[in-house]
Amino acid sequence: MKILALDTSSIVATVAVLDDEKLMGEYILNHKKTHSQKLMPMMEEVLKSCELSPKEIDVFAVSLGPGSFTGLRIGLATIKAMAQALDKPVVGVSTLEGLAFNLVHCEALICPIIDAQRDLVYTGGYQWKQGFSKVVEEEVIAIEQLLMNLKSRKEKVIFLGDALEKFRELIIRELGDLAIFPPKTLTMPRASSIGELARRKVQNGELRKASEILPVYMRKSQAEKQWEERNRS
């Protein structure tokens, strides 16, 4: 089973091709958020390097969010268009789950944090306990409240995600030695993680039609909030 996976939920654009458990190729671009210009060339290049054509892909996988509203729309529109054109199934994967899977065999609590603006973060909790599982539900929460919740658990916490640098000093101040910071190469989205999680979902029968795949925003965009405020006045 060949899977083409991508993640455009942040400044990072990443595309990967998997053949069952084998990672055939992966392209990661962590430089400026120009997904509308770079994504298709990246996909074409990784497929060419793997000597594959789009019609040879069995399943398309995509990060659903949360994350950048614009980035998510670009990624979903691209993957849905390809899947519909080729009549292939799609698997959606949580951005937070994908981030946590970068550290899949860590026994400490894995806490991805994605910047949601105004001192809010998208987050969740994952852990390796006889398998990779979600132990804290995904939510959007004030960073101060999240750190209070984590502090009460009194256990080691591994942080990753694009909000890490923004709140690193606050995390250290509140959690001290309980906070663990992995190398930066592990803290950003990887399409290979999205692809592997998608492979596992396929095994569980979690396949969808392209039309059934929707983004996970968790909150309204700033433009939507401003529109509502104008209409209330």
WOWOBEL-V820136 format. One record per pair of residues at least 12 apart in sequence whose C-alpha atoms are under 6 Angstrom apart, sorted by sequence separation. I is the first residue (numbers start at 0). J is the second residue. If there is no record, write none. Layout:
# WOWOBEL-V820136
I_J ; I_J
This chain:
# WOWOBEL-V820136
3_15 ; 14_26 ; 123_135 ; 3_16 ; 13_26 ; 110_123 ; 123_136 ; 2_16 ; 13_27 ; 110_124 ; 123_137 ; 2_17 ; 12_27 ; 109_124 ; 122_137 ; 1_17 ; 12_28 ; 95_111 ; 109_125 ; 122_138 ; 1_18 ; 11_28 ; 108_125 ; 109_126 ; 121_138 ; 0_18 ; 11_29 ; 108_126 ; 121_139 ; 0_19 ; 120_139 ; 106_126 ; 120_140 ; 106_127 ; 119_140 ; 10_32 ; 119_141 ; 155_177 ; 156_178 ; 157_179 ; 158_180 ; 104_127 ; 118_141 ; 119_142 ; 156_179 ; 157_180 ; 118_142 ; 160_186 ; 159_186 ; 160_187 ; 63_91 ; 60_89 ; 62_91 ; 63_92 ; 64_93 ; 58_88 ; 59_89 ; 60_90 ; 61_91 ; 62_92 ; 63_93 ; 64_94 ; 58_89 ; 60_91 ; 62_93 ; 62_94 ; 109_156 ; 110_157 ; 111_158 ; 113_160 ; 107_155 ; 108_156 ; 109_157 ; 110_158 ; 111_159 ; 112_160 ; 113_161 ; 114_162 ; 107_156 ; 111_160 ; 113_162 ; 112_162 ; 2_56 ; 1_56 ; 4_59 ; 6_61 ; 1_57 ; 2_58 ; 3_59 ; 4_60 ; 5_61 ; 6_62 ; 0_57 ; 2_59 ; 4_61 ; 8_66 ; 9_67 ; 8_67 ; 8_70 ; 7_70 ; 8_71 ; 7_71 ; 7_74 ; 98_188 ; 100_192 ; 97_192 ; 97_193 ; 90_197 ; 90_206 ; 89_207 ; 88_207 ; 89_208 ; 88_208 ; 89_209 ; 79_209 ; 65_215 ; 63_214 ; 64_215 ; 65_216 ; 63_215 ; 15_190 ; 13_189 ; 14_190 ; 15_191 ; 13_190 ; 6_190 ; 5_190 ; 4_190 ; 4_194
